[in-house]
Amino acid sequence: MRPAAHWLTGLSFVALAAACSAGGGDGIERNPPGADDSTGSGGTTGSTGSGSVSSGTGGGDPRETCGTSQVGAPVLRRLTRDELNRSIETVFPSIAGAYTLALSADDIPEFGFDNEAGRLLVGKQTARQVADTAESAAAAVTANLGSILPCASSTLDATCAGEFLDSYGKRLFRRPLSAEERTRYLDFFSQAASTTDATTSLGWMLRGLLESPHFLYRREIGGAGRELSQYEIATELAYTFSGTAPSDELIGMADRGELASPETLVQTASDLLVNGGYEVLQHFFSLWLRYEAAATLEKINVSDYASVRQDMLEETRRFIDEVVFQNGGGTRELLTSPITTPSTRLASFYGLPAPSADFAPVERPAGQGMGLLAQGSILSTEALSNSSSPTQRSLLVFEGLLCREPPTVPPNVPIIPDPQPGAVTTRQRYEQHRSEEPCKSCHLQFEPIGFAFEHFDEVGRYREDEGGLPIDTSGYVPNGLDERLFEFSSFEELVQGLLAEPVVHNCVSGLLASYAFGVGTSCLGESARAGFASGEIGFAEYFASLAGEPHFTRRAGN
């Protein structure tokens, strides 16, 4: 007989999980990294053009600002695949790597995030994967039970099982179990022990804990007045700022009612970030910029690309660490930093000065790029297999820094001609191809941005010319079909022009708040938003400040 999780909870796991996850945000689709630009730029069906907002964050407008911070709706947030894995390993560190994580990768909308509550749905397949993961983890725990539960070395009876439940049940549920829950789980242990050995019975009980919605979901609902409980706040702090289950110390703070004032919450968030939580913020950058896709791309005209593409990913991670975490930088520093952090091999590939050690900072030559948008991993991702791509690079800016959504792709888009080295430049090919309908009215709404990147080839190497032909990097940032935000003549002028636009800072801060809260509701993180936009505080400080917002401790409704 295979005991089921719903027997333990008194609820149907699949029905509850599916109901709690019902709904979902509207993502946008566009070409995967390296895809043929001739298939179009992508877009959501029904998009109204360049003025519409990217809905990858669940339907809200990241650019919207309000006078004061708002409070969003109650939500149950299913753990992501990574959060579930780290939670098990946090509670049972001795089994790290000793069990099978059966969950599939979480869905990631374009310029959205894998923790969006509305997208983390549970159907029969996911429920089965949760059960398989729980079975494997429980087997790993029971195989190491002597070190995990000392009393089991002598007598594994109901009293010893109760010790396990009081210690690990509280860690898994991120709160003390109720008397009713404790009785139900211990009765299940005793019933199972009447038909099999006590160790197997404890494994069944643990599987019930791991398959319970109380483990799988982060509850952010609150009680009277929709004020979140201390344990809900502890859970929110832990996953938002460290990516895993609350520590014993954080649960202890909840036990004592210490997670109350905004000052305490922000300080706790800052401490969690510093003590291992930076990985959570690094994950934001990887999802926002999609640069990790570079690791799987092929570049047919660059034979040694495969030997450096993993170094490119590490270069970008080290660059973000240096600018954002080590130096407290914000959007301006991230986009204008004169350094990069390549390995020795990668520096040679780029033609840059060799670093003092692998991934140590080096200065870029003047006029050969700066900041995040000149990173090889990003430029490789937003390019084709055989050439650069003004289309994809413009969309990176259009969607990721302006929070705009490209228009709907029309049917029967003509194929763009292959590169013609030495005959025409990439810009000339694209301009000719886009000079007539149906391409013209669509691409003119975003593609002039991408020409600023033409001094970088398909793997991010700087080039003075293209096959002996001069490169024209002039362009403009459109504001619809007939207006322009500003014009530029170079990559550097594009970056500086973007930083002068309030919409860029509003977009970035809005996306960061959406990532933190797992919902697309606008205006949840206003208190420190102006300071972030002005450069007074950087990414890490603004991210931690979200713990002090009203939405962090209560929800809308009665």
C-alpha positions in Angstrom: 0.0 0.0 0.0 1.3 3.5 -0.9 0.1 6.1 1.7 -1.1 9.3 0.1 -0.4 12.8 1.2 -4.1 13.7 1.2 -4.8 11.1 3.9 -2.5 13.2 6.2 -3.9 16.6 5.4 -7.6 15.7 5.0 -7.5 17.5 1.6 -6.9 16.4 -1.9 -3.3 17.6 -2.6 -3.7 17.9 -6.4 -7.1 19.6 -6.1 -5.8 22.1 -3.5 -2.5 22.8 -5.3 -4.2 23.3 -8.6 -6.8 25.6 -7.1 -4.2 27.6 -5.2 -2.2 28.1 -8.4 -5.1 28.8 -10.7 -4.7 31.8 -13.0 -1.4 33.0 -14.4 0.3 35.9 -16.0 0.5 36.7 -19.7 4.0 36.2 -20.9 5.5 37.4 -24.1 7.1 35.2 -26.7 10.0 36.1 -28.9 12.7 34.2 -30.7 14.9 32.0 -28.6 18.5 33.0 -28.3 20.3 32.7 -31.7 17.0 32.2 -33.7 16.6 33.5 -37.2 15.5 37.1 -37.1 13.4 36.5 -40.2 10.8 34.8 -38.1 9.9 38.1 -36.5 10.4 39.7 -33.1 7.8 37.9 -31.2 5.0 39.4 -29.1 1.8 38.6 -27.3 -1.3 38.1 -29.4 -3.3 41.3 -29.2 -0.3 43.5 -28.4 -1.1 47.1 -29.3 2.4 48.2 -30.1 5.4 49.8 -28.6 3.5 51.7 -25.9 2.2 48.6 -24.3 3.9 47.1 -21.3 5.7 43.8 -21.2 3.3 41.5 -19.3 5.9 38.9 -18.3 5.7 40.0 -14.7 2.1 38.9 -14.3 0.1 41.7 -15.9 1.1 44.8 -14.0 3.1 47.7 -15.4 6.7 47.7 -13.9 7.1 51.4 -15.0 4.2 52.6 -13.0 5.0 54.8 -10.0 2.8 55.9 -7.1 3.0 58.4 -4.3 3.1 55.7 -1.7 3.6 51.9 -1.6 0.6 49.8 -2.3 -0.5 46.5 -0.7 -1.3 43.5 -3.0 -3.7 40.6 -2.7 -3.2 37.5 -0.5 -1.3 34.7 -2.4 -0.1 31.2 -2.0 3.2 30.9 -3.7 4.4 27.4 -4.7 8.1 26.8 -4.1 10.1 26.9 -7.3 12.1 23.9 -8.3 15.3 25.4 -6.9 13.6 26.6 -3.7 12.2 23.2 -3.0 15.6 21.6 -3.6 17.4 24.1 -1.4 14.7 23.8 1.3 15.2 20.0 1.6 19.0 20.4 1.7 18.7 23.2 4.3 16.6 21.1 6.6 18.6 17.9 6.0 22.1 19.0 5.0 23.5 15.5 5.3 21.5 14.3 2.3 22.5 17.0 -0.2 23.1 15.4 -3.5 22.0 12.0 -2.2 18.4 12.1 -3.5 16.7 12.7 -6.9 15.0 16.0 -7.6 12.3 14.9 -10.0 10.6 18.3 -10.6 10.8 19.8 -14.1 12.3 23.2 -14.7 9.9 26.0 -13.9 8.3 28.1 -16.8 10.0 31.4 -17.4 8.2 34.0 -19.4 10.2 36.4 -21.6 11.6 39.1 -19.3 9.7 37.4 -16.5 10.8 35.3 -13.6 10.5 31.7 -12.6 8.9 32.6 -9.2 5.8 34.2 -10.5 3.0 32.9 -8.4 0.4 32.8 -11.1 2.6 30.5 -13.3 3.6 28.0 -10.7 0.7 25.6 -11.4 0.4 22.1 -10.0 -1.3 19.5 -12.1 -1.1 15.8 -12.0 2.4 15.7 -13.5 3.9 18.1 -11.1 2.1 16.4 -8.2 3.6 13.1 -9.3 7.1 14.7 -9.5 6.7 16.2 -6.0 5.8 12.7 -4.8 8.8 11.1 -6.5 11.1 13.8 -5.0 9.6 13.2 -1.5 10.0 9.5 -1.9 13.7 9.8 -2.8 14.4 12.4 -0.1 12.7 10.3 2.6 14.8 7.3 1.5 18.0 9.4 1.8 17.0 10.6 5.3 16.1 7.2 6.6 19.4 5.8 5.3 21.2 8.4 7.4 18.8 8.4 10.3 21.3 7.8 13.1 23.0 11.2 12.5 19.7 13.0 11.8 17.6 11.5 14.7 19.8 10.3 17.6 17.0 8.6 19.5 16.5 6.3 16.5 19.8 4.6 17.3 18.2 3.0 20.4 14.4 2.9 20.0 12.5 4.3 17.1 9.1 4.5 18.7 6.2 7.0 18.8 8.1 9.2 21.3 11.2 9.3 19.0 9.0 9.9 16.0 7.5 12.8 17.9 10.9 14.3 18.5 11.5 14.1 14.7 8.1 15.7 14.0 8.7 18.6 16.5 12.1 19.4 15.1 11.9 18.7 11.4 8.2 19.2 10.9 8.5 22.7 12.2 11.4 23.4 9.8 9.6 22.0 6.8 6.3 23.8 7.6 8.1 26.9 8.7 5.9 27.1 11.7 5.0 24.9 14.7 2.6 22.1 13.8 -0.8 22.4 15.4 -1.9 19.8 18.0 -4.3 18.3 15.5 -1.6 18.0 12.8 0.9 16.5 15.3 -1.6 13.8 16.3 -2.5 13.0 12.7 1.1 12.5 11.6 1.9 10.4 14.7 -1.2 8.3 14.3 -0.1 7.7 10.7 3.4 6.6 11.9 1.8 4.2 14.4 -0.6 2.8 11.8 2.3 2.3 9.3 4.5 0.8 12.0 1.9 -1.9 12.7 2.5 -3.3 9.2 6.2 -2.5 8.5 9.3 -1.6 10.4 9.6 1.7 12.3 12.3 3.2 10.0 10.1 2.7 6.9 7.2 4.1 8.8 9.1 7.3 9.6 10.0 7.5 5.9 6.3 7.4 5.1 5.6 10.1 7.6 8.3 12.3 6.2 7.0 11.8 2.7 3.6 13.1 3.9 5.3 16.2 5.3 7.2 16.8 2.0 4.1 16.3 -0.1 1.9 18.5 2.0 0.8 21.9 0.7 2.1 23.3 4.0 5.6 22.5 2.8 5.1 23.1 -1.0 3.5 26.5 -0.6 4.6 29.8 0.9 1.5 31.1 2.6 1.1 34.9 2.4 -2.5 35.3 3.4 -2.5 36.7 7.0 -5.2 36.5 9.6 -7.4 39.3 11.1 -6.9 42.5 9.1 -4.7 40.5 6.6 -1.7 41.0 8.8 0.8 38.3 8.0 1.8 36.0 10.9 5.4 36.1 12.3 6.0 32.7 10.6 4.6 33.9 7.2 7.0 36.9 7.5 10.0 34.7 8.4 9.2 32.5 5.4 8.9 35.5 3.1 12.3 36.9 4.4 14.0 33.6 4.0 13.0 32.8 0.4 13.1 36.3 -0.9 16.6 37.1 0.5 18.3 33.7 0.8 16.3 31.4 -1.6 15.7 28.7 1.0 13.8 27.7 4.1 14.1 29.8 7.3 17.0 29.0 9.5 16.5 28.0 13.2 17.6 31.5 14.1 14.9 33.1 11.9 12.2 30.8 13.1 13.3 31.7 16.6 12.8 35.4 15.9 9.3 34.5 14.7 8.7 32.5 17.9 9.6 35.6 19.9 7.6 38.0 17.8 10.7 40.0 16.8 9.8 40.4 13.1 7.7 43.4 13.4 9.3 46.8 12.7 10.3 47.8 9.1 13.8 48.6 10.4 14.2 45.0 11.8 12.9 43.5 8.6 15.2 45.5 6.4 18.2 44.8 8.5 17.4 41.1 8.6 17.0 41.1 4.8 20.4 42.8 4.4 22.0 40.2 6.7 20.5 37.4 4.7 21.8 38.8 1.5 25.3 39.3 2.8 25.4 35.8 4.4 24.8 33.8 1.3 21.8 35.5 -0.3 23.5 37.2 -3.1 22.8 34.1 -5.2 19.1 35.1 -5.2 19.9 38.5 -6.7 22.3 36.9 -9.2 19.4 34.8 -10.3 17.4 38.0 -10.9 20.1 39.2 -13.3 20.3 35.8 -15.1 16.5 35.8 -15.7 16.3 39.4 -16.6 19.1 39.3 -19.1 19.0 35.7 -20.2 22.7 35.7 -20.6 23.2 32.0 -19.4 21.7 30.9 -22.8 25.1 31.7 -24.3 26.4 28.4 -22.8 24.4 26.4 -25.3 24.8 28.4 -28.5 26.8 27.6 -31.5 28.6 30.2 -33.7 29.3 28.7 -37.0 32.0 31.2 -38.1 33.9 31.3 -34.7 35.5 28.0 -34.2 36.8 28.7 -30.7 33.6 30.1 -29.3 32.7 26.8 -27.6 36.0 26.9 -25.6 35.2 30.3 -24.0 31.4 30.4 -23.7 31.4 29.0 -20.1 34.0 31.6 -19.2 31.7 34.3 -20.6 29.0 33.3 -18.1 31.4 33.4 -15.2 32.7 36.8 -16.5 29.2 38.2 -16.3 28.6 36.8 -12.8 31.9 38.2 -11.6 31.2 41.6 -13.2 27.8 41.8 -11.5 29.4 40.7 -8.2 32.1 43.4 -8.5 29.7 46.2 -9.5 26.6 45.4 -7.5 27.7 43.5 -4.5 31.3 44.6 -3.8 30.7 48.2 -4.7 27.0 48.7 -4.0 26.3 49.8 -7.6 22.9 50.6 -9.2 21.7 50.9 -12.8 24.1 53.7 -13.7 27.2 51.8 -12.4 26.0 48.6 -14.0 25.6 50.1 -17.4 28.7 52.4 -17.5 31.4 50.6 -15.5 34.7 50.7 -17.5 35.8 47.3 -16.4 35.0 43.7 -17.2 36.2 40.5 -15.5 37.4 37.9 -18.0 39.5 34.8 -17.6 43.0 35.0 -19.2 41.7 32.9 -22.1 38.7 35.0 -22.6 40.7 38.3 -22.5 42.8 36.9 -25.3 39.7 36.0 -27.2 38.3 39.5 -26.9 41.7 41.2 -27.5 41.7 42.8 -24.0 44.6 43.2 -21.6 45.3 40.0 -19.6 43.8 40.1 -16.0 46.1 39.6 -13.0 44.3 36.3 -12.4 41.3 34.6 -14.0 38.2 36.8 -13.7 40.0 39.7 -12.1 38.9 43.2 -13.2 40.5 44.7 -16.3 39.9 48.1 -17.9 38.2 48.1 -21.3 40.0 50.3 -24.0 38.3 53.6 -24.4 35.5 53.6 -27.0 35.3 49.7 -27.0 32.2 49.3 -24.9 31.3 49.6 -21.3 29.1 48.1 -18.7 26.6 45.3 -18.7 25.4 45.6 -22.3 28.9 45.0 -23.6 29.3 41.7 -21.9 30.1 38.9 -24.3 27.5 36.5 -22.8 24.7 39.0 -23.4 25.9 40.0 -26.9 26.3 36.3 -27.9 22.9 35.5 -26.6 21.3 38.4 -28.5 22.8 37.5 -31.9 22.5 34.9 -34.6 24.7 31.9 -35.2 26.4 33.6 -38.2 26.1 37.3 -37.5 25.1 40.0 -35.1 21.5 40.9 -34.7 20.2 44.4 -34.5 16.8 43.0 -33.9 17.5 40.9 -30.9 19.8 43.5 -29.3 17.3 46.2 -29.8 14.6 44.0 -28.1 16.9 43.5 -25.1 16.8 47.2 -24.5 13.2 47.7 -25.6 11.8 45.1 -23.3 14.4 44.8 -20.6 15.2 48.4 -20.0 12.2 50.2 -21.3 9.6 47.6 -20.3 7.8 47.8 -23.6 6.3 45.1 -25.6 7.0 44.7 -29.3 4.1 44.6 -31.7 2.5 41.3 -32.9 4.4 39.5 -35.5 2.5 39.6 -38.8 2.1 36.3 -40.9 4.4 35.5 -43.7 7.4 37.5 -42.7 10.0 37.3 -45.5 13.4 35.7 -44.8 16.3 38.1 -44.2 19.2 37.5 -46.6 22.3 35.7 -45.5 25.4 37.7 -44.5 27.5 39.0 -47.4 31.0 39.6 -46.0 32.8 42.5 -47.7 29.7 43.4 -49.8 27.2 44.9 -47.4 27.2 45.4 -43.7 24.7 43.9 -41.3 23.0 47.2 -40.9 22.6 47.6 -44.7 21.1 44.1 -45.0 18.6 44.8 -42.2 17.7 48.3 -43.5 17.0 46.9 -46.9 15.0 44.0 -45.6 12.9 46.2 -43.3 12.4 49.0 -46.0 9.0 47.5 -47.1 5.9 46.2 -45.4 5.0 44.0 -43.5 8.4 44.5 -41.8 8.8 48.3 -41.8 6.0 49.5 -39.5 6.8 46.8 -36.9 10.6 47.0 -36.8 10.8 50.8 -36.9 9.2 50.8 -33.4 12.4 49.2 -31.9 15.1 48.2 -34.3 16.9 51.5 -34.6 18.2 50.9 -31.1 20.1 47.8 -32.1 22.4 49.5 -34.6 24.3 51.0 -31.6 25.7 47.5 -31.0 27.2 46.9 -34.4 30.8 47.4 -33.3 30.3 44.0 -31.6 30.2 40.8 -33.6 28.1 37.8 -32.9 30.3 36.7 -30.0 30.8 40.1 -28.4 34.2 40.9 -29.8 34.8 44.6 -30.7 35.5 45.3 -34.4 36.5 48.5 -36.0 34.9 47.6 -39.3 32.8 44.8 -40.8 34.7 43.0 -43.4 36.5 46.2 -44.4 33.3 48.2 -44.5 32.7 51.1 -42.2 30.2 50.6 -39.4 27.4 53.1 -38.7 26.3 53.0 -35.1 23.9 56.0 -35.2 20.3 55.5 -34.4 17.5 56.5 -32.1 15.2 55.2 -29.4 11.7 55.2 -30.8 8.6 56.3 -28.8 6.0 54.8 -31.1 6.2 55.1 -34.9 6.4 58.9 -35.1 8.3 60.0 -32.0 11.8 59.6 -30.7 13.0 59.6 -27.1 16.5 60.6 -28.2 19.1 60.0 -30.9 22.6 58.7 -30.5 25.7 58.2 -32.7 27.4 55.5 -30.7 27.0 52.7 -28.2 28.2 54.9 -25.4 25.7 57.7 -26.3 22.9 55.1 -26.3 23.8 54.0 -22.8 24.1 57.6 -21.5 20.8 58.5 -23.2 19.0 55.6 -21.6 20.3 56.6 -18.1 18.8 60.0 -18.6 15.3 58.5 -19.1 13.2 58.1 -16.0 11.4 55.2 -17.6 14.6 53.1 -17.5 15.0 53.4 -13.8 11.3 52.8 -13.2 11.4 49.8 -15.4 14.4 48.2 -13.6 13.1 48.9 -10.1 9.6 47.7 -11.1 11.0 44.4 -12.4 13.1 44.0 -9.2 10.1 44.4 -7.0 8.1 42.0 -9.2 10.8 39.5 -8.8 11.0 40.0 -5.0 7.2 39.6 -4.5 6.5 37.1 -7.2 3.6 39.1 -8.6 3.2 41.8 -11.2 1.2 44.2 -9.0 2.4 47.7 -9.6 3.7 50.1 -6.9 4.6 47.6 -4.1 8.1 49.0 -3.6 7.9 52.8 -3.7 9.6 53.8 -0.4 13.2 53.7 -1.7 12.4 53.8 -5.4 13.4 57.4 -5.9 16.7 56.8 -4.1 17.4 53.9 -6.5 16.5 56.0 -9.5 18.8 58.8 -8.4 21.7 56.5 -7.7 21.7 57.2 -3.9 21.3 53.4 -3.3 22.2 50.4 -5.4 20.5 47.2 -6.4 21.3 45.3 -3.2 20.1 48.1 -0.9 16.9 48.7 -2.8 16.2 44.9 -2.9 16.6 44.7 0.9 14.5 47.8 1.4 11.5 45.9 0.0 11.3 44.0 3.3 10.2 47.2 4.9 7.3 47.8 2.6 3.7 47.4 3.7 3.1 44.6 1.3 5.8 42.6 3.1 3.7 42.3 6.3 0.1 42.5 5.2 -2.3 42.0 2.3 -5.3 43.8 0.9 -8.8 42.7 1.9 -10.7 42.1 5.1 
